[in-house]
Amino acid sequence: ITKTMLLFALPMILGNLLQQFYNVADTLIVGQFLGADALAAVGSAYTLMVFLTSILLGLCMGSGAVFSIFYGAKDPDRLKSSLFASFLLIAVFALLLTGLSFWGLDWIIGFLQVPQEIVLPMREYLWVIFWGIPATFLYNYFASLLRAVGNSVLPLIFLAVSAVLNIVLDLVFVLVFQFGVAGAAAATV
């Protein structure tokens, strides 16, 4: 059992490290090529991004626990109904979270008490990042579903491809197209 659990958990641990890699790549590229204010804007947005992602991740992981119970019990009808209900519930929540994030963007920045010189780049960065909330939901939902049925490797592969794509797009959007912090955010999304 120990070996099986470790083999199942290792891809999830590596996946968590890869998710941290996203912000490190943004930080390095933004800091190197866009300057201190842009770096401060991206860094200040990181905590908010983690907070929003954690809400969706928690909902998806909770659903994954239900999926694994029905999958293990070989109850396809209840599994299908729980898949549908949780997808609908979390999708609606993700859309509400996205709408509230856009609606409260200026309030959020004020609440975070960021220095005035980084308000505009942070706003620009978050505006693009908020468009990725539904994508964050979709990835975490299907990753939780795959893990619930015993596949922890495929979500890691998708995450690895995304991490490499993030670096490439960061460089293209920031250096080639000169989109600034919005380019770094678009690469992350």
Buried (B, 14 or more C-beta within 10 A) or exposed (E): EEEEEEEBEEBBEBBEEBBEBBBEBBBEBBBEBBEEBBBBBBBBBBEBBBEBBEBBBEBBBEBBEBBBBBBEEEEEEBBEEBBEEBBEEBBEBBEEBBEBBEEEBEEBBEEBEBEEEBBEBBBBBBBBBBBBBBEBBBBBBBBBBBBBEEBBBEBBEBBBEBBEEBBEBBBBBBBEEEBBBBBBBBBBB
